[in-house]
Amino acid sequence: MEVSSLTGPIATVENLVKGLDGQYLNPYQIGLRNTKTMKEIYVDVEQLTPNTDHFTIDLSQEEQDTYMLVIAYKLNEDTLIQLTYYVKN
């Protein structure tokens, strides 16, 4: 799936993934990687509102650079969905 790039330092991400019941899925993992330094940042997905249509990524405390954002969802035990974005902080 093609997704647009995002601009930070605070980026709002549209949740594009719905489950079979029509409810938005919460990601089971969100990670960012600085494309220059390779520093990895993980987002605490437990803090996300359940079944939300969007969420916010805050990079205001991170180095200004470009980051690769990967959002991973589990539709069921056998189906993994990953979305990849570039974030310009």
mmCIF file as gemmi writes it, N, C-alpha and C atoms, coordinates in Angstrom:
data_model
loop_
_atom_site.group_PDB
_atom_site.id
_atom_site.type_symbol
_atom_site.label_atom_id
_atom_site.label_alt_id
_atom_site.label_comp_id
_atom_site.label_asym_id
_atom_site.label_entity_id
_atom_site.label_seq_id
_atom_site.pdbx_PDB_ins_code
_atom_site.Cartn_x
_atom_site.Cartn_y
_atom_site.Cartn_z
_atom_site.occupancy
_atom_site.B_iso_or_equiv
_atom_site.pdbx_formal_charge
_atom_site.auth_seq_id
_atom_site.auth_asym_id
_atom_site.pdbx_PDB_model_num
ATOM 1 N N . MET Axp A 1 ? 0.841 -1.169 0 1 0 ? 1 A 1
ATOM 2 C CA . MET Axp A 1 ? 0 0 0 1 0 ? 1 A 1
ATOM 3 C C . MET Axp A 1 ? 0.887 1.232 0 1 0 ? 1 A 1
ATOM 4 N N . GLU Axp A 2 ? 0.586 2.166 -0.857 1 0 ? 2 A 1
ATOM 5 C CA . GLU Axp A 2 ? 1.355 3.403 -0.912 1 0 ? 2 A 1
ATOM 6 C C . GLU Axp A 2 ? 0.811 4.377 0.123 1 0 ? 2 A 1
ATOM 7 N N . VAL Axp A 3 ? 1.704 4.926 0.916 1 0 ? 3 A 1
ATOM 8 C CA . VAL Axp A 3 ? 1.318 5.915 1.919 1 0 ? 3 A 1
ATOM 9 C C . VAL Axp A 3 ? 2.162 7.164 1.709 1 0 ? 3 A 1
ATOM 10 N N . SER Axp A 4 ? 1.641 8.282 2.164 1 0 ? 4 A 1
ATOM 11 C CA . SER Axp A 4 ? 2.357 9.541 1.97 1 0 ? 4 A 1
ATOM 12 C C . SER Axp A 4 ? 3.462 9.697 3.003 1 0 ? 4 A 1
ATOM 13 N N . SER Axp A 5 ? 4.382 10.612 2.737 1 0 ? 5 A 1
ATOM 14 C CA . SER Axp A 5 ? 5.403 10.915 3.738 1 0 ? 5 A 1
ATOM 15 C C . SER Axp A 5 ? 4.802 11.88 4.754 1 0 ? 5 A 1
ATOM 16 N N . LEU Axp A 6 ? 5.443 11.979 5.902 1 0 ? 6 A 1
ATOM 17 C CA . LEU Axp A 6 ? 4.953 12.807 7 1 0 ? 6 A 1
ATOM 18 C C . LEU Axp A 6 ? 5.987 13.868 7.337 1 0 ? 6 A 1
ATOM 19 N N . THR Axp A 7 ? 5.545 14.935 7.96 1 0 ? 7 A 1
ATOM 20 C CA . THR Axp A 7 ? 6.444 15.992 8.4 1 0 ? 7 A 1
ATOM 21 C C . THR Axp A 7 ? 6.283 16.183 9.896 1 0 ? 7 A 1
ATOM 22 N N . GLY Axp A 8 ? 7.409 16.263 10.623 1 0 ? 8 A 1
ATOM 23 C CA . GLY Axp A 8 ? 7.403 16.409 12.071 1 0 ? 8 A 1
ATOM 24 C C . GLY Axp A 8 ? 7.722 17.817 12.476 1 0 ? 8 A 1
ATOM 25 N N . PRO Axp A 9 ? 8.027 18.084 13.701 1 0 ? 9 A 1
ATOM 26 C CA . PRO Axp A 9 ? 8.402 17.107 14.717 1 0 ? 9 A 1
ATOM 27 C C . PRO Axp A 9 ? 7.217 16.366 15.335 1 0 ? 9 A 1
ATOM 28 N N . ILE Axp A 10 ? 6.008 16.881 15.205 1 0 ? 10 A 1
ATOM 29 C CA . ILE Axp A 10 ? 4.842 16.155 15.701 1 0 ? 10 A 1
ATOM 30 C C . ILE Axp A 10 ? 3.992 15.815 14.486 1 0 ? 10 A 1
ATOM 31 N N . ALA Axp A 11 ? 3.884 14.52 14.197 1 0 ? 11 A 1
ATOM 32 C CA . ALA Axp A 11 ? 3.183 14.071 12.999 1 0 ? 11 A 1
ATOM 33 C C . ALA Axp A 11 ? 1.938 13.289 13.39 1 0 ? 11 A 1
ATOM 34 N N . THR Axp A 12 ? 0.836 13.597 12.736 1 0 ? 12 A 1
ATOM 35 C CA . THR Axp A 12 ? -0.394 12.84 12.936 1 0 ? 12 A 1
ATOM 36 C C . THR Axp A 12 ? -0.472 11.786 11.844 1 0 ? 12 A 1
ATOM 37 N N . VAL Axp A 13 ? -0.624 10.532 12.26 1 0 ? 13 A 1
ATOM 38 C CA . VAL Axp A 13 ? -0.646 9.403 11.343 1 0 ? 13 A 1
ATOM 39 C C . VAL Axp A 13 ? -2.077 8.886 11.259 1 0 ? 13 A 1
ATOM 40 N N . GLU Axp A 14 ? -2.596 8.806 10.042 1 0 ? 14 A 1
ATOM 41 C CA . GLU Axp A 14 ? -3.93 8.235 9.848 1 0 ? 14 A 1
ATOM 42 C C . GLU Axp A 14 ? -3.824 6.721 9.97 1 0 ? 14 A 1
ATOM 43 N N . ASN Axp A 15 ? -4.708 6.135 10.762 1 0 ? 15 A 1
ATOM 44 C CA . ASN Axp A 15 ? -4.744 4.684 10.898 1 0 ? 15 A 1
ATOM 45 C C . ASN Axp A 15 ? -5.49 4.129 9.689 1 0 ? 15 A 1
ATOM 46 N N . LEU Axp A 16 ? -4.794 3.419 8.822 1 0 ? 16 A 1
ATOM 47 C CA . LEU Axp A 16 ? -5.362 2.931 7.573 1 0 ? 16 A 1
ATOM 48 C C . LEU Axp A 16 ? -5.854 1.495 7.65 1 0 ? 16 A 1
ATOM 49 N N . VAL Axp A 17 ? -5.693 0.83 8.803 1 0 ? 17 A 1
ATOM 50 C CA . VAL Axp A 17 ? -5.952 -0.602 8.878 1 0 ? 17 A 1
ATOM 51 C C . VAL Axp A 17 ? -7.167 -0.888 9.753 1 0 ? 17 A 1
ATOM 52 N N . LYS Axp A 18 ? -8.124 -1.602 9.159 1 0 ? 18 A 1
ATOM 53 C CA . LYS Axp A 18 ? -9.31 -2.043 9.895 1 0 ? 18 A 1
ATOM 54 C C . LYS Axp A 18 ? -9.313 -3.562 9.951 1 0 ? 18 A 1
ATOM 55 N N . GLY Axp A 19 ? -9.87 -4.073 11.037 1 0 ? 19 A 1
ATOM 56 C CA . GLY Axp A 19 ? -10.001 -5.509 11.195 1 0 ? 19 A 1
ATOM 57 C C . GLY Axp A 19 ? -11.188 -6.042 10.413 1 0 ? 19 A 1
ATOM 58 N N . LEU Axp A 20 ? -11.395 -7.337 10.496 1 0 ? 20 A 1
ATOM 59 C CA . LEU Axp A 20 ? -12.504 -7.968 9.794 1 0 ? 20 A 1
ATOM 60 C C . LEU Axp A 20 ? -13.853 -7.505 10.325 1 0 ? 20 A 1
ATOM 61 N N . ASP Axp A 21 ? -13.872 -6.989 11.552 1 0 ? 21 A 1
ATOM 62 C CA . ASP Axp A 21 ? -15.111 -6.485 12.153 1 0 ? 21 A 1
ATOM 63 C C . ASP Axp A 21 ? -15.382 -5.024 11.803 1 0 ? 21 A 1
ATOM 64 N N . GLY Axp A 22 ? -14.503 -4.403 11.018 1 0 ? 22 A 1
ATOM 65 C CA . GLY Axp A 22 ? -14.689 -3.018 10.617 1 0 ? 22 A 1
ATOM 66 C C . GLY Axp A 22 ? -14.115 -1.998 11.583 1 0 ? 22 A 1
ATOM 67 N N . GLN Axp A 23 ? -13.607 -2.439 12.727 1 0 ? 23 A 1
ATOM 68 C CA . GLN Axp A 23 ? -12.998 -1.546 13.708 1 0 ? 23 A 1
ATOM 69 C C . GLN Axp A 23 ? -11.532 -1.322 13.339 1 0 ? 23 A 1
ATOM 70 N N . TYR Axp A 24 ? -11.03 -0.121 13.63 1 0 ? 24 A 1
ATOM 71 C CA . TYR Axp A 24 ? -9.611 0.147 13.408 1 0 ? 24 A 1
ATOM 72 C C . TYR Axp A 24 ? -8.776 -0.737 14.319 1 0 ? 24 A 1
ATOM 73 N N . LEU Axp A 25 ? -7.707 -1.294 13.768 1 0 ? 25 A 1
ATOM 74 C CA . LEU Axp A 25 ? -6.779 -2.094 14.567 1 0 ? 25 A 1
ATOM 75 C C . LEU Axp A 25 ? -5.751 -1.179 15.212 1 0 ? 25 A 1
ATOM 76 N N . ASN Axp A 26 ? -5.334 -1.531 16.398 1 0 ? 26 A 1
ATOM 77 C CA . ASN Axp A 26 ? -4.197 -0.844 17 1 0 ? 26 A 1
ATOM 78 C C . ASN Axp A 26 ? -2.93 -1.552 16.553 1 0 ? 26 A 1
ATOM 79 N N . PRO Axp A 27 ? -1.884 -0.798 16.24 1 0 ? 27 A 1
ATOM 80 C CA . PRO Axp A 27 ? -0.615 -1.428 15.886 1 0 ? 27 A 1
ATOM 81 C C . PRO Axp A 27 ? -0.075 -2.231 17.07 1 0 ? 27 A 1
ATOM 82 N N . TYR Axp A 28 ? 0.588 -3.336 16.78 1 0 ? 28 A 1
ATOM 83 C CA . TYR Axp A 28 ? 1.235 -4.071 17.861 1 0 ? 28 A 1
ATOM 84 C C . TYR Axp A 28 ? 2.691 -3.629 18.013 1 0 ? 28 A 1
ATOM 85 N N . GLN Axp A 29 ? 3.196 -2.884 17.013 1 0 ? 29 A 1
ATOM 86 C CA . GLN Axp A 29 ? 4.56 -2.364 17.118 1 0 ? 29 A 1
ATOM 87 C C . GLN Axp A 29 ? 4.706 -1.136 16.214 1 0 ? 29 A 1
ATOM 88 N N . ILE Axp A 30 ? 5.375 -0.092 16.751 1 0 ? 30 A 1
ATOM 89 C CA . ILE Axp A 30 ? 5.705 1.103 15.973 1 0 ? 30 A 1
ATOM 90 C C . ILE Axp A 30 ? 7.171 1.415 16.24 1 0 ? 30 A 1
ATOM 91 N N . GLY Axp A 31 ? 7.945 1.515 15.174 1 0 ? 31 A 1
ATOM 92 C CA . GLY Axp A 31 ? 9.361 1.831 15.325 1 0 ? 31 A 1
ATOM 93 C C . GLY Axp A 31 ? 9.803 2.865 14.31 1 0 ? 31 A 1
ATOM 94 N N . LEU Axp A 32 ? 10.766 3.665 14.709 1 0 ? 32 A 1
ATOM 95 C CA . LEU Axp A 32 ? 11.362 4.66 13.817 1 0 ? 32 A 1
ATOM 96 C C . LEU Axp A 32 ? 12.865 4.451 13.796 1 0 ? 32 A 1
ATOM 97 N N . ARG Axp A 33 ? 13.471 4.769 12.664 1 0 ? 33 A 1
ATOM 98 C CA . ARG Axp A 33 ? 14.927 4.694 12.547 1 0 ? 33 A 1
ATOM 99 C C . ARG Axp A 33 ? 15.422 5.935 11.821 1 0 ? 33 A 1
ATOM 100 N N . ASN Axp A 34 ? 16.386 6.61 12.438 1 0 ? 34 A 1
ATOM 101 C CA . ASN Axp A 34 ? 17.032 7.744 11.799 1 0 ? 34 A 1
ATOM 102 C C . ASN Axp A 34 ? 17.797 7.199 10.595 1 0 ? 34 A 1
ATOM 103 N N . THR Axp A 35 ? 17.532 7.742 9.418 1 0 ? 35 A 1
ATOM 104 C CA . THR Axp A 35 ? 18.144 7.19 8.207 1 0 ? 35 A 1
ATOM 105 C C . THR Axp A 35 ? 19.625 7.512 8.074 1 0 ? 35 A 1
ATOM 106 N N . LYS Axp A 36 ? 20.116 8.443 8.875 1 0 ? 36 A 1
ATOM 107 C CA . LYS Axp A 36 ? 21.533 8.796 8.823 1 0 ? 36 A 1
ATOM 108 C C . LYS Axp A 36 ? 22.326 8.076 9.919 1 0 ? 36 A 1
ATOM 109 N N . THR Axp A 37 ? 21.838 8.126 11.159 1 0 ? 37 A 1
ATOM 110 C CA . THR Axp A 37 ? 22.579 7.557 12.29 1 0 ? 37 A 1
ATOM 111 C C . THR Axp A 37 ? 22.159 6.126 12.611 1 0 ? 37 A 1
ATOM 112 N N . MET Axp A 38 ? 21.036 5.68 12.079 1 0 ? 38 A 1
ATOM 113 C CA . MET Axp A 38 ? 20.46 4.356 12.323 1 0 ? 38 A 1
ATOM 114 C C . MET Axp A 38 ? 19.95 4.178 13.76 1 0 ? 38 A 1
ATOM 115 N N . LYS Axp A 39 ? 19.844 5.269 14.516 1 0 ? 39 A 1
ATOM 116 C CA . LYS Axp A 39 ? 19.288 5.195 15.868 1 0 ? 39 A 1
ATOM 117 C C . LYS Axp A 39 ? 17.827 4.764 15.776 1 0 ? 39 A 1
ATOM 118 N N . GLU Axp A 40 ? 17.455 3.782 16.605 1 0 ? 40 A 1
ATOM 119 C CA . GLU Axp A 40 ? 16.092 3.272 16.606 1 0 ? 40 A 1
ATOM 120 C C . GLU Axp A 40 ? 15.303 3.829 17.781 1 0 ? 40 A 1
ATOM 121 N N . ILE Axp A 41 ? 14.047 4.125 17.528 1 0 ? 41 A 1
ATOM 122 C CA . ILE Axp A 41 ? 13.128 4.644 18.537 1 0 ? 41 A 1
ATOM 123 C C . ILE Axp A 41 ? 11.872 3.782 18.474 1 0 ? 41 A 1
ATOM 124 N N . TYR Axp A 42 ? 11.395 3.339 19.63 1 0 ? 42 A 1
ATOM 125 C CA . TYR Axp A 42 ? 10.163 2.562 19.671 1 0 ? 42 A 1
ATOM 126 C C . TYR Axp A 42 ? 9.087 3.346 20.391 1 0 ? 42 A 1
ATOM 127 N N . VAL Axp A 43 ? 7.873 3.272 19.876 1 0 ? 43 A 1
ATOM 128 C CA . VAL Axp A 43 ? 6.724 3.959 20.453 1 0 ? 43 A 1
ATOM 129 C C . VAL Axp A 43 ? 5.972 2.963 21.321 1 0 ? 43 A 1
ATOM 130 N N . ASP Axp A 44 ? 5.565 3.389 22.515 1 0 ? 44 A 1
ATOM 131 C CA . ASP Axp A 44 ? 4.795 2.542 23.419 1 0 ? 44 A 1
ATOM 132 C C . ASP Axp A 44 ? 3.364 2.44 22.896 1 0 ? 44 A 1
ATOM 133 N N . VAL Axp A 45 ? 3.039 1.337 22.247 1 0 ? 45 A 1
ATOM 134 C CA . VAL Axp A 45 ? 1.714 1.176 21.644 1 0 ? 45 A 1
ATOM 135 C C . VAL Axp A 45 ? 0.619 0.99 22.692 1 0 ? 45 A 1
ATOM 136 N N . GLU Axp A 46 ? 0.996 0.679 23.925 1 0 ? 46 A 1
ATOM 137 C CA . GLU Axp A 46 ? 0.006 0.532 24.996 1 0 ? 46 A 1
ATOM 138 C C . GLU Axp A 46 ? -0.653 1.867 25.326 1 0 ? 46 A 1
ATOM 139 N N . GLN Axp A 47 ? -0.026 2.974 24.97 1 0 ? 47 A 1
ATOM 140 C CA . GLN Axp A 47 ? -0.574 4.299 25.254 1 0 ? 47 A 1
ATOM 141 C C . GLN Axp A 47 ? -1.584 4.761 24.207 1 0 ? 47 A 1
ATOM 142 N N . LEU Axp A 48 ? -1.715 4.038 23.108 1 0 ? 48 A 1
ATOM 143 C CA . LEU Axp A 48 ? -2.64 4.442 22.053 1 0 ? 48 A 1
ATOM 144 C C . LEU Axp A 48 ? -4.081 4.179 22.474 1 0 ? 48 A 1
ATOM 145 N N . THR Axp A 49 ? -4.978 5.056 22.063 1 0 ? 49 A 1
ATOM 146 C CA . THR Axp A 49 ? -6.4 4.859 22.308 1 0 ? 49 A 1
ATOM 147 C C . THR Axp A 49 ? -6.874 3.678 21.47 1 0 ? 49 A 1
ATOM 148 N N . PRO Axp A 50 ? -7.607 2.73 22.058 1 0 ? 50 A 1
ATOM 149 C CA . PRO Axp A 50 ? -8.081 1.576 21.286 1 0 ? 50 A 1
ATOM 150 C C . PRO Axp A 50 ? -8.967 1.994 20.107 1 0 ? 50 A 1
ATOM 151 N N . ASN Axp A 51 ? -8.776 1.336 18.982 1 0 ? 51 A 1
ATOM 152 C CA . ASN Axp A 51 ? -9.601 1.494 17.782 1 0 ? 51 A 1
ATOM 153 C C . ASN Axp A 51 ? -9.695 2.933 17.294 1 0 ? 51 A 1
ATOM 154 N N . THR Axp A 52 ? -8.619 3.675 17.398 1 0 ? 52 A 1
ATOM 155 C CA . THR Axp A 52 ? -8.615 5.073 16.964 1 0 ? 52 A 1
ATOM 156 C C . THR Axp A 52 ? -8.334 5.183 15.467 1 0 ? 52 A 1
ATOM 157 N N . ASP Axp A 53 ? -8.812 6.258 14.846 1 0 ? 53 A 1
ATOM 158 C CA . ASP Axp A 53 ? -8.597 6.44 13.412 1 0 ? 53 A 1
ATOM 159 C C . ASP Axp A 53 ? -7.318 7.215 13.103 1 0 ? 53 A 1
ATOM 160 N N . HIS Axp A 54 ? -6.63 7.702 14.142 1 0 ? 54 A 1
ATOM 161 C CA . HIS Axp A 54 ? -5.348 8.387 13.955 1 0 ? 54 A 1
ATOM 162 C C . HIS Axp A 54 ? -4.585 8.401 15.286 1 0 ? 54 A 1
ATOM 163 N N . PHE Axp A 55 ? -3.291 8.623 15.192 1 0 ? 55 A 1
ATOM 164 C CA . PHE Axp A 55 ? -2.461 8.762 16.384 1 0 ? 55 A 1
ATOM 165 C C . PHE Axp A 55 ? -1.308 9.697 16.057 1 0 ? 55 A 1
ATOM 166 N N . THR Axp A 56 ? -0.618 10.147 17.092 1 0 ? 56 A 1
ATOM 167 C CA . THR Axp A 56 ? 0.417 11.161 16.942 1 0 ? 56 A 1
ATOM 168 C C . THR Axp A 56 ? 1.782 10.597 17.315 1 0 ? 56 A 1
ATOM 169 N N . ILE Axp A 57 ? 2.789 10.936 16.512 1 0 ? 57 A 1
ATOM 170 C CA . ILE Axp A 57 ? 4.181 10.578 16.782 1 0 ? 57 A 1
ATOM 171 C C . ILE Axp A 57 ? 4.917 11.879 17.093 1 0 ? 57 A 1
ATOM 172 N N . ASP Axp A 58 ? 5.571 11.942 18.247 1 0 ? 58 A 1
ATOM 173 C CA . ASP Axp A 58 ? 6.266 13.157 18.68 1 0 ? 58 A 1
ATOM 174 C C . ASP Axp A 58 ? 7.775 12.949 18.589 1 0 ? 58 A 1
ATOM 175 N N . LEU Axp A 59 ? 8.414 13.658 17.664 1 0 ? 59 A 1
ATOM 176 C CA . LEU Axp A 59 ? 9.871 13.59 17.493 1 0 ? 59 A 1
ATOM 177 C C . LEU Axp A 59 ? 10.545 14.881 17.935 1 0 ? 59 A 1
ATOM 178 N N . SER Axp A 60 ? 9.852 15.687 18.718 1 0 ? 60 A 1
ATOM 179 C CA . SER Axp A 60 ? 10.391 16.997 19.098 1 0 ? 60 A 1
ATOM 180 C C . SER Axp A 60 ? 11.661 16.896 19.936 1 0 ? 60 A 1
ATOM 181 N N . GLN Axp A 61 ? 11.884 15.775 20.602 1 0 ? 61 A 1
ATOM 182 C CA . GLN Axp A 61 ? 13.086 15.601 21.411 1 0 ? 61 A 1
ATOM 183 C C . GLN Axp A 61 ? 14.197 14.87 20.652 1 0 ? 61 A 1
ATOM 184 N N . GLU Axp A 62 ? 13.954 14.573 19.388 1 0 ? 62 A 1
ATOM 185 C CA . GLU Axp A 62 ? 14.927 13.833 18.582 1 0 ? 62 A 1
ATOM 186 C C . GLU Axp A 62 ? 15.647 14.769 17.612 1 0 ? 62 A 1
ATOM 187 N N . GLU Axp A 63 ? 16.766 14.291 17.105 1 0 ? 63 A 1
ATOM 188 C CA . GLU Axp A 63 ? 17.577 15.039 16.144 1 0 ? 63 A 1
ATOM 189 C C . GLU Axp A 63 ? 16.765 15.338 14.883 1 0 ? 63 A 1
ATOM 190 N N . GLN Axp A 64 ? 16.939 16.541 14.339 1 0 ? 64 A 1
ATOM 191 C CA . GLN Axp A 64 ? 16.25 16.885 13.094 1 0 ? 64 A 1
ATOM 192 C C . GLN Axp A 64 ? 16.922 16.148 11.951 1 0 ? 64 A 1
ATOM 193 N N . ASP Axp A 65 ? 16.14 15.287 11.312 1 0 ? 65 A 1
ATOM 194 C CA . ASP Axp A 65 ? 16.655 14.456 10.236 1 0 ? 65 A 1
ATOM 195 C C . ASP Axp A 65 ? 15.474 13.746 9.594 1 0 ? 65 A 1
ATOM 196 N N . THR Axp A 66 ? 15.76 12.783 8.745 1 0 ? 66 A 1
ATOM 197 C CA . THR Axp A 66 ? 14.719 11.96 8.145 1 0 ? 66 A 1
ATOM 198 C C . THR Axp A 66 ? 14.681 10.619 8.866 1 0 ? 66 A 1
ATOM 199 N N . TYR Axp A 67 ? 13.475 10.154 9.154 1 0 ? 67 A 1
ATOM 200 C CA . TYR Axp A 67 ? 13.27 8.901 9.864 1 0 ? 67 A 1
ATOM 201 C C . TYR Axp A 67 ? 12.402 7.978 9.018 1 0 ? 67 A 1
ATOM 202 N N . MET Axp A 68 ? 12.666 6.679 9.115 1 0 ? 68 A 1
ATOM 203 C CA . MET Axp A 68 ? 11.793 5.689 8.524 1 0 ? 68 A 1
ATOM 204 C C . MET Axp A 68 ? 10.87 5.206 9.639 1 0 ? 68 A 1
ATOM 205 N N . LEU Axp A 69 ? 9.579 5.256 9.4 1 0 ? 69 A 1
ATOM 206 C CA . LEU Axp A 69 ? 8.574 4.845 10.373 1 0 ? 69 A 1
ATOM 207 C C . LEU Axp A 69 ? 7.928 3.566 9.877 1 0 ? 69 A 1
ATOM 208 N N . VAL Axp A 70 ? 7.926 2.522 10.71 1 0 ? 70 A 1
ATOM 209 C CA . VAL Axp A 70 ? 7.269 1.267 10.364 1 0 ? 70 A 1
ATOM 210 C C . VAL Axp A 70 ? 6.194 1 11.408 1 0 ? 70 A 1
ATOM 211 N N . ILE Axp A 71 ? 4.982 0.779 10.927 1 0 ? 71 A 1
ATOM 212 C CA . ILE Axp A 71 ? 3.851 0.473 11.796 1 0 ? 71 A 1
ATOM 213 C C . ILE Axp A 71 ? 3.4 -0.938 11.446 1 0 ? 71 A 1
ATOM 214 N N . ALA Axp A 72 ? 3.378 -1.822 12.446 1 0 ? 72 A 1
ATOM 215 C CA . ALA Axp A 72 ? 3.037 -3.224 12.213 1 0 ? 72 A 1
ATOM 216 C C . ALA Axp A 72 ? 1.73 -3.579 12.913 1 0 ? 72 A 1
ATOM 217 N N . TYR Axp A 73 ? 0.879 -4.288 12.19 1 0 ? 73 A 1
ATOM 218 C CA . TYR Axp A 73 ? -0.421 -4.724 12.695 1 0 ? 73 A 1
ATOM 219 C C . TYR Axp A 73 ? -0.524 -6.239 12.548 1 0 ? 73 A 1
ATOM 220 N N . LYS Axp A 74 ? -1.295 -6.87 13.433 1 0 ? 74 A 1
ATOM 221 C CA . LYS Axp A 74 ? -1.645 -8.278 13.286 1 0 ? 74 A 1
ATOM 222 C C . LYS Axp A 74 ? -3.146 -8.353 13.06 1 0 ? 74 A 1
ATOM 223 N N . LEU Axp A 75 ? -3.524 -8.784 11.852 1 0 ? 75 A 1
ATOM 224 C CA . LEU Axp A 75 ? -4.939 -8.972 11.555 1 0 ? 75 A 1
ATOM 225 C C . LEU Axp A 75 ? -5.442 -10.22 12.267 1 0 ? 75 A 1
ATOM 226 N N . ASN Axp A 76 ? -4.644 -11.27 12.207 1 0 ? 76 A 1
ATOM 227 C CA . ASN Axp A 76 ? -4.86 -12.502 12.972 1 0 ? 76 A 1
ATOM 228 C C . ASN Axp A 76 ? -3.499 -13.167 13.125 1 0 ? 76 A 1
ATOM 229 N N . GLU Axp A 77 ? -3.461 -14.364 13.635 1 0 ? 77 A 1
ATOM 230 C CA . GLU Axp A 77 ? -2.171 -15.02 13.898 1 0 ? 77 A 1
ATOM 231 C C . GLU Axp A 77 ? -1.338 -15.229 12.636 1 0 ? 77 A 1
ATOM 232 N N . ASP Axp A 78 ? -1.992 -15.345 11.482 1 0 ? 78 A 1
ATOM 233 C CA . ASP Axp A 78 ? -1.281 -15.642 10.238 1 0 ? 78 A 1
ATOM 234 C C . ASP Axp A 78 ? -1.087 -14.444 9.317 1 0 ? 78 A 1
ATOM 235 N N . THR Axp A 79 ? -1.669 -13.304 9.66 1 0 ? 79 A 1
ATOM 236 C CA . THR Axp A 79 ? -1.633 -12.164 8.752 1 0 ? 79 A 1
ATOM 237 C C . THR Axp A 79 ? -1.006 -10.948 9.419 1 0 ? 79 A 1
ATOM 238 N N . LEU Axp A 80 ? 0.138 -10.524 8.896 1 0 ? 80 A 1
ATOM 239 C CA . LEU Axp A 80 ? 0.866 -9.36 9.385 1 0 ? 80 A 1
ATOM 240 C C . LEU Axp A 80 ? 0.789 -8.263 8.323 1 0 ? 80 A 1
ATOM 241 N N . ILE Axp A 81 ? 0.491 -7.047 8.754 1 0 ? 81 A 1
ATOM 242 C CA . ILE Axp A 81 ? 0.428 -5.894 7.854 1 0 ? 81 A 1
ATOM 243 C C . ILE Axp A 81 ? 1.443 -4.872 8.347 1 0 ? 81 A 1
ATOM 244 N N . GLN Axp A 82 ? 2.301 -4.394 7.452 1 0 ? 82 A 1
ATOM 245 C CA . GLN Axp A 82 ? 3.277 -3.366 7.813 1 0 ? 82 A 1
ATOM 246 C C . GLN Axp A 82 ? 3.158 -2.194 6.85 1 0 ? 82 A 1
ATOM 247 N N . LEU Axp A 83 ? 3.136 -0.986 7.408 1 0 ? 83 A 1
ATOM 248 C CA . LEU Axp A 83 ? 3.135 0.235 6.619 1 0 ? 83 A 1
ATOM 249 C C . LEU Axp A 83 ? 4.443 0.96 6.89 1 0 ? 83 A 1
ATOM 250 N N . THR Axp A 84 ? 5.061 1.476 5.843 1 0 ? 84 A 1
ATOM 251 C CA . THR Axp A 84 ? 6.33 2.184 5.976 1 0 ? 84 A 1
ATOM 252 C C . THR Axp A 84 ? 6.169 3.616 5.467 1 0 ? 84 A 1
ATOM 253 N N . TYR Axp A 85 ? 6.622 4.56 6.275 1 0 ? 85 A 1
ATOM 254 C CA . TYR Axp A 85 ? 6.564 5.978 5.943 1 0 ? 85 A 1
ATOM 255 C C . TYR Axp A 85 ? 7.966 6.563 6.09 1 0 ? 85 A 1
ATOM 256 N N . TYR Axp A 86 ? 8.184 7.705 5.467 1 0 ? 86 A 1
ATOM 257 C CA . TYR Axp A 86 ? 9.344 8.528 5.768 1 0 ? 86 A 1
ATOM 258 C C . TYR Axp A 86 ? 8.84 9.773 6.464 1 0 ? 86 A 1
ATOM 259 N N . VAL Axp A 87 ? 9.52 10.143 7.546 1 0 ? 87 A 1
ATOM 260 C CA . VAL Axp A 87 ? 9.138 11.304 8.338 1 0 ? 87 A 1
ATOM 261 C C . VAL Axp A 87 ? 10.284 12.3 8.297 1 0 ? 87 A 1
ATOM 262 N N . LYS Axp A 88 ? 10.01 13.496 7.83 1 0 ? 88 A 1
ATOM 263 C CA . LYS Axp A 88 ? 10.998 14.578 7.82 1 0 ? 88 A 1
ATOM 264 C C . LYS Axp A 88 ? 10.799 15.369 9.101 1 0 ? 88 A 1
ATOM 265 N N . ASN Axp A 89 ? 11.773 15.252 10.012 1 0 ? 89 A 1
ATOM 266 C CA . ASN Axp A 89 ? 11.669 15.938 11.303 1 0 ? 89 A 1
ATOM 267 C C . ASN Axp A 89 ? 12.351 17.28 11.21 1 0 ? 89 A 1
